[in-house]
């Protein structure tokens, strides 16, 4: 089997709540790219990459597409059932830019699973369970509005939450107090600053929340700032944006910098790199939130397969980003119920883009 064509399609993911807000950023929708890879044997694989806007990480939708312009020609004629070979070919064609490779990599795993007749979770080592524990994002807003969103999520069965903060000490503490006052005894909360606090602000907030039931997530922009906060923090520390390589994770483990990391699939170039990162965390005894930067049903299916193939003791929570949108881009995606999402059981990722998505390709390489 070999690759005969690669196409990419742009799609906007519209937020059901009207916008998604964290630290000082807010977006009404996110620009996602769906990838379609055809083979000479008639099998077709699908992938997706959706950066969280241009100001979150060194990644943006147009950059992913520009990277695919370079990468796609290098993959024509290769065997898609060999993800490591494909990943090596992409690294040869384009140094760095893992997020530009991630959607292509997901489509390769989808094809490999379809060729073998098994779900991707089987290729990732085997599923430990058929559903995955989720957290619900409480988007940054006024405290009362954030509490209302928590109560709505609770009604849907969620018990784990990530509240967005990052606009200043007084405002963030008001949000944190409002949410923790509303939190039930069996619920889990993280306050995620997404790098927005200065070291001084983080120190003030750490002191103020010492007795509150929550974790602190990615308080500062730089690793050394987060590490300096660690001895002064009585609550668990989750690191996200600075955990951008396996070397960073090894360093964080050696320094005792965190209790949990956020493993975002596209940050590691797709499932090929994410699986290696997951297995490193298992060796180091690091608990993981397994997710991605954003995405619809295709990216969420990849999250579900990777999370399901991770032992329960090492899996903290995951995201079902397609559950935040008004428009579905694929059928067969994970079903969200009672704070969990199902793992697609069909071959490959188990999802199929809806016809309206696969029109007017922005990339068509043969």
CORKA-V18491 format. One record per residue. N is the residue number from 1. RES is the residue in one small letter. OMEGA is omega in degrees with one decimal (none if undefined). NEAR is the number of other C-alpha atoms within 8 Angstrom. Layout:
n:N res:RES omega:OMEGA near:NEAR
n:N res:RES omega:OMEGA near:NEAR
This chain:
n:1 res:x omega:174.4 near:8
n:2 res:x omega:-177.8 near:11
n:3 res:x omega:-179.9 near:15
n:4 res:x omega:-178.1 near:11
n:5 res:x omega:175.9 near:11
n:6 res:x omega:178.2 near:15
n:7 res:x omega:176.4 near:12
n:8 res:x omega:-176.7 near:12
n:9 res:x omega:177.4 near:14
n:10 res:x omega:177.7 near:11
n:11 res:x omega:175.6 near:9
n:12 res:x omega:176.3 near:8
n:13 res:x omega:-174.1 near:13
n:14 res:x omega:-176.0 near:11
n:15 res:x omega:-178.5 near:12
n:16 res:x omega:179.9 near:8
n:17 res:x omega:179.9 near:6
n:18 res:x omega:177.3 near:7
n:19 res:x omega:174.8 near:10
n:20 res:x omega:-171.3 near:12
n:21 res:x omega:174.3 near:12
n:22 res:x omega:-168.1 near:13
n:23 res:x omega:-178.0 near:12
n:24 res:x omega:-175.9 near:7
n:25 res:x omega:178.7 near:6
n:26 res:x omega:-178.6 near:8
n:27 res:x omega:175.5 near:9
n:28 res:x omega:178.6 near:9
n:29 res:x omega:177.6 near:10
n:30 res:x omega:-175.9 near:12
n:31 res:x omega:-177.3 near:12
n:32 res:x omega:177.0 near:15
n:33 res:x omega:176.5 near:14
n:34 res:x omega:-178.2 near:14
n:35 res:x omega:178.4 near:14
n:36 res:x omega:179.3 near:12
n:37 res:x omega:178.9 near:15
n:38 res:x omega:178.1 near:12
n:39 res:x omega:-179.8 near:12
n:40 res:x omega:179.5 near:9
n:41 res:x omega:175.8 near:6
n:42 res:x omega:176.6 near:6
n:43 res:x omega:179.4 near:10
n:44 res:x omega:178.5 near:9
n:45 res:x omega:-177.3 near:12
n:46 res:x omega:175.8 near:16
n:47 res:x omega:-178.5 near:17
n:48 res:x omega:172.3 near:17
n:49 res:x omega:-178.3 near:17
n:50 res:x omega:173.2 near:13
n:51 res:x omega:-177.8 near:17
n:52 res:x omega:-177.4 near:11
n:53 res:x omega:-175.4 near:11
n:54 res:x omega:-174.6 near:10
n:55 res:x omega:-177.1 near:7
n:56 res:x omega:179.1 near:8
n:57 res:x omega:173.8 near:9
n:58 res:x omega:-180.0 near:6
n:59 res:x omega:174.6 near:12
n:60 res:x omega:-170.0 near:13
n:61 res:x omega:-179.1 near:14
n:62 res:x omega:177.4 near:6
n:63 res:x omega:177.0 near:9
n:64 res:x omega:-178.5 near:13
n:65 res:x omega:176.3 near:10
n:66 res:x omega:176.9 near:9
n:67 res:x omega:179.4 near:12
n:68 res:x omega:175.9 near:10
n:69 res:x omega:179.2 near:9
n:70 res:x omega:-171.8 near:10
n:71 res:x omega:-171.9 near:12
n:72 res:x omega:179.8 near:10
n:73 res:x omega:-179.0 near:9
n:74 res:x omega:-176.6 near:9
n:75 res:x omega:179.7 near:11
n:76 res:x omega:179.6 near:12
n:77 res:x omega:-180.0 near:7
n:78 res:x omega:-179.8 near:8
n:79 res:x omega:-175.6 near:9
n:80 res:x omega:178.5 near:13
n:81 res:x omega:-178.9 near:10
n:82 res:x omega:-175.0 near:8
n:83 res:x omega:-179.8 near:12
n:84 res:x omega:177.7 near:7
n:85 res:x omega:178.0 near:7
n:86 res:x omega:179.8 near:14
n:87 res:x omega:178.5 near:10
n:88 res:x omega:177.9 near:8
n:89 res:x omega:177.9 near:10
n:90 res:x omega:178.6 near:12
n:91 res:x omega:176.2 near:9
n:92 res:x omega:-177.6 near:7
n:93 res:x omega:-175.4 near:9
n:94 res:x omega:179.1 near:10
n:95 res:x omega:179.2 near:6
n:96 res:x omega:179.6 near:5
n:97 res:x omega:-176.5 near:10
n:98 res:x omega:-178.1 near:11
n:99 res:x omega:177.6 near:15
n:100 res:x omega:-179.2 near:15
n:101 res:x omega:-167.8 near:16
n:102 res:x omega:-179.1 near:18
n:103 res:x omega:175.6 near:16
n:104 res:x omega:-179.6 near:13
n:105 res:x omega:177.8 near:16
n:106 res:x omega:178.6 near:14
n:107 res:x omega:176.8 near:15
n:108 res:x omega:178.2 near:16
n:109 res:x omega:176.0 near:16
n:110 res:x omega:177.9 near:16
n:111 res:x omega:-179.3 near:15
n:112 res:x omega:177.7 near:14
n:113 res:x omega:178.8 near:15
n:114 res:x omega:179.2 near:12
n:115 res:x omega:179.9 near:9
n:116 res:x omega:-178.4 near:7
n:117 res:x omega:-177.6 near:8
n:118 res:x omega:174.3 near:12
n:119 res:x omega:177.8 near:16
n:120 res:x omega:179.7 near:15
n:121 res:x omega:176.8 near:12
n:122 res:x omega:178.9 near:10
n:123 res:x omega:179.6 near:9
n:124 res:x omega:177.0 near:10
n:125 res:x omega:179.5 near:7
n:126 res:x omega:-178.4 near:9
n:127 res:x omega:174.9 near:11
n:128 res:x omega:-176.5 near:9
n:129 res:x omega:-177.3 near:7
n:130 res:x omega:171.9 near:8
n:131 res:x omega:-171.0 near:10
n:132 res:x omega:179.7 near:14
n:133 res:x omega:-176.5 near:10
n:134 res:x omega:163.1 near:13
n:135 res:x omega:176.0 near:13
n:136 res:x omega:177.2 near:10
n:137 res:x omega:171.5 near:8
n:138 res:x omega:-174.3 near:11
n:139 res:x omega:-178.2 near:10
n:140 res:x omega:-179.0 near:12
n:141 res:x omega:171.1 near:7
n:142 res:x omega:-174.7 near:7
n:143 res:x omega:-177.1 near:10
n:144 res:x omega:179.1 near:7
n:145 res:x omega:178.9 near:8
n:146 res:x omega:176.5 near:14
n:147 res:x omega:178.6 near:11
n:148 res:x omega:178.8 near:8
n:149 res:x omega:175.7 near:9
n:150 res:x omega:-178.7 near:11
n:151 res:x omega:177.1 near:8
n:152 res:x omega:178.8 near:8
n:153 res:x omega:178.2 near:10
n:154 res:x omega:179.1 near:9
n:155 res:x omega:179.3 near:7
n:156 res:x omega:175.2 near:9
n:157 res:x omega:178.4 near:9
n:158 res:x omega:176.9 near:14
n:159 res:x omega:178.1 near:10
n:160 res:x omega:-172.1 near:12
n:161 res:x omega:172.1 near:14
n:162 res:x omega:-179.9 near:12
n:163 res:x omega:-178.8 near:12
n:164 res:x omega:178.9 near:15
n:165 res:x omega:174.4 near:13
n:166 res:x omega:179.6 near:15
n:167 res:x omega:178.5 near:10
n:168 res:x omega:-172.5 near:8
n:169 res:x omega:-174.7 near:10
n:170 res:x omega:-179.1 near:6
n:171 res:x omega:-177.4 near:8
n:172 res:x omega:177.5 near:11
n:173 res:x omega:176.4 near:10
n:174 res:x omega:177.5 near:9
n:175 res:x omega:-177.5 near:12
n:176 res:x omega:-179.7 near:9
n:177 res:x omega:-179.7 near:8
n:178 res:x omega:-177.9 near:11
n:179 res:x omega:-179.2 near:12
n:180 res:x omega:175.0 near:10
n:181 res:x omega:-178.5 near:6
n:182 res:x omega:-173.6 near:7
n:183 res:x omega:175.3 near:7
n:184 res:x omega:-175.0 near:5
n:185 res:x omega:-176.0 near:4
n:186 res:x omega:-176.0 near:5
n:187 res:x omega:-174.4 near:9
n:188 res:x omega:-174.8 near:9
n:189 res:x omega:168.5 near:11
n:190 res:x omega:173.4 near:11
n:191 res:x omega:-172.1 near:13
n:192 res:x omega:179.2 near:13
n:193 res:x omega:179.7 near:16
n:194 res:x omega:174.6 near:16
n:195 res:x omega:-166.2 near:11
n:196 res:x omega:-176.8 near:11
n:197 res:x omega:167.2 near:14
n:198 res:x omega:178.0 near:9
n:199 res:x omega:180.0 near:10
n:200 res:x omega:177.9 near:7
n:201 res:x omega:180.0 near:10
n:202 res:x omega:178.2 near:12
n:203 res:x omega:179.1 near:10
n:204 res:x omega:-177.7 near:9
n:205 res:x omega:178.1 near:10
n:206 res:x omega:179.3 near:11
n:207 res:x omega:-175.2 near:9
n:208 res:x omega:-175.8 near:8
n:209 res:x omega:-174.0 near:7
n:210 res:x omega:-176.8 near:9
n:211 res:x omega:-177.2 near:6
n:212 res:x omega:-175.4 near:6
n:213 res:x omega:179.1 near:8
n:214 res:x omega:170.5 near:11
n:215 res:x omega:175.9 near:11
n:216 res:x omega:-176.3 near:13
n:217 res:x omega:175.9 near:13
n:218 res:x omega:-176.2 near:16
n:219 res:x omega:-171.2 near:14
n:220 res:x omega:-175.5 near:15
n:221 res:x omega:-172.3 near:14
n:222 res:x omega:179.2 near:8
n:223 res:x omega:-177.0 near:8
n:224 res:x omega:176.2 near:6
n:225 res:x omega:178.6 near:10
n:226 res:x omega:-179.8 near:14
n:227 res:x omega:179.2 near:10
n:228 res:x omega:179.1 near:7
n:229 res:x omega:-169.8 near:11
n:230 res:x omega:-178.6 near:10
n:231 res:x omega:-177.7 near:7
n:232 res:x omega:-173.9 near:8
n:233 res:x omega:179.6 near:11
n:234 res:x omega:-178.2 near:8
n:235 res:x omega:177.5 near:9
n:236 res:x omega:178.1 near:10
n:237 res:x omega:173.3 near:14
n:238 res:x omega:176.3 near:13
n:239 res:x omega:-174.1 near:12
n:240 res:x omega:-170.9 near:12
n:241 res:x omega:-179.6 near:11
n:242 res:x omega:176.8 near:10
n:243 res:x omega:-171.2 near:12
n:244 res:x omega:177.3 near:10
n:245 res:x omega:176.8 near:7
n:246 res:x omega:175.0 near:9
n:247 res:x omega:177.6 near:6
n:248 res:x omega:179.1 near:10
n:249 res:x omega:177.6 near:11
n:250 res:x omega:179.3 near:9
n:251 res:x omega:179.4 near:8
n:252 res:x omega:177.9 near:10
n:253 res:x omega:-179.6 near:11
n:254 res:x omega:-178.9 near:7
n:255 res:x omega:-174.3 near:7
n:256 res:x omega:-170.7 near:7
n:257 res:x omega:-172.1 near:11
n:258 res:x omega:174.3 near:12
n:259 res:x omega:-175.7 near:10
n:260 res:x omega:169.5 near:12
n:261 res:x omega:169.2 near:13
n:262 res:x omega:177.5 near:13
n:263 res:x omega:178.7 near:15
n:264 res:x omega:-170.4 near:11
n:265 res:x omega:-175.7 near:16
n:266 res:x omega:177.3 near:16
n:267 res:x omega:-178.6 near:13
n:268 res:x omega:174.2 near:16
n:269 res:x omega:-179.4 near:16
n:270 res:x omega:-176.6 near:17
n:271 res:x omega:-179.9 near:15
n:272 res:x omega:178.4 near:12
n:273 res:x omega:-179.1 near:10
n:274 res:x omega:177.4 near:14
n:275 res:x omega:178.0 near:10
n:276 res:x omega:179.0 near:8
n:277 res:x omega:176.3 near:11
n:278 res:x omega:-178.2 near:11
n:279 res:x omega:173.8 near:8
n:280 res:x omega:179.0 near:9
n:281 res:x omega:176.3 near:12
n:282 res:x omega:179.0 near:10
n:283 res:x omega:-176.4 near:7
n:284 res:x omega:-180.0 near:8
n:285 res:x omega:-178.1 near:7
n:286 res:x omega:176.2 near:12
n:287 res:x omega:-172.5 near:13
n:288 res:x omega:155.8 near:14
n:289 res:x omega:-177.6 near:12
n:290 res:x omega:-175.3 near:16
n:291 res:x omega:175.3 near:12
n:292 res:x omega:-179.7 near:13
n:293 res:x omega:173.4 near:11
n:294 res:x omega:176.4 near:10
n:295 res:x omega:176.6 near:16
n:296 res:x omega:-174.4 near:15
n:297 res:x omega:-176.3 near:16
n:298 res:x omega:178.1 near:17
n:299 res:x omega:-180.0 near:13
n:300 res:x omega:176.7 near:16
n:301 res:x omega:177.6 near:15
n:302 res:x omega:176.5 near:12
n:303 res:x omega:-177.6 near:14
n:304 res:x omega:-179.5 near:16
n:305 res:x omega:179.9 near:16
n:306 res:x omega:-179.9 near:13
n:307 res:x omega:-178.7 near:11
n:308 res:x omega:179.9 near:16
n:309 res:x omega:176.7 near:14
n:310 res:x omega:-179.6 near:11
n:311 res:x omega:-175.5 near:8
n:312 res:x omega:-175.2 near:7
n:313 res:x omega:-177.5 near:6
n:314 res:x omega:-178.4 near:11
n:315 res:x omega:-179.9 near:12
n:316 res:x omega:-177.7 near:12
n:317 res:x omega:177.4 near:12
n:318 res:x omega:-179.3 near:14
n:319 res:x omega:171.6 near:12
n:320 res:x omega:-170.8 near:11
n:321 res:x omega:179.9 near:11
n:322 res:x omega:-179.7 near:10
n:323 res:x omega:-179.4 near:6
n:324 res:x omega:-170.2 near:9
n:325 res:x omega:174.1 near:12
n:326 res:x omega:-177.1 near:8
n:327 res:x omega:175.7 near:6
n:328 res:x omega:178.6 near:10
n:329 res:x omega:179.5 near:10
n:330 res:x omega:172.5 near:12
n:331 res:x omega:177.7 near:10
n:332 res:x omega:-178.8 near:9
n:333 res:x omega:179.2 near:12
n:334 res:x omega:177.3 near:13
n:335 res:x omega:-178.5 near:7
n:336 res:x omega:178.9 near:10
n:337 res:x omega:175.0 near:8
n:338 res:x omega:175.5 near:7
n:339 res:x omega:178.1 near:13
n:340 res:x omega:170.6 near:11
n:341 res:x omega:178.6 near:14
n:342 res:x omega:176.3 near:11
n:343 res:x omega:180.0 near:13
n:344 res:x omega:-173.6 near:14
n:345 res:x omega:-178.8 near:6
n:346 res:x omega:179.1 near:9
n:347 res:x omega:-178.6 near:13
n:348 res:x omega:177.4 near:14
n:349 res:x omega:176.6 near:15
n:350 res:x omega:-178.8 near:13
n:351 res:x omega:179.1 near:13
n:352 res:x omega:179.3 near:9
n:353 res:x omega:174.9 near:11
n:354 res:x omega:-173.5 near:10
n:355 res:x omega:-177.1 near:6
n:356 res:x omega:-179.4 near:5
n:357 res:x omega:-172.9 near:11
n:358 res:x omega:174.7 near:9
n:359 res:x omega:176.6 near:7
n:360 res:x omega:-179.9 near:5
n:361 res:x omega:175.5 near:10
n:362 res:x omega:175.2 near:8
n:363 res:x omega:178.7 near:9
n:364 res:x omega:-176.0 near:9
n:365 res:x omega:-179.3 near:8
n:366 res:x omega:none near:7
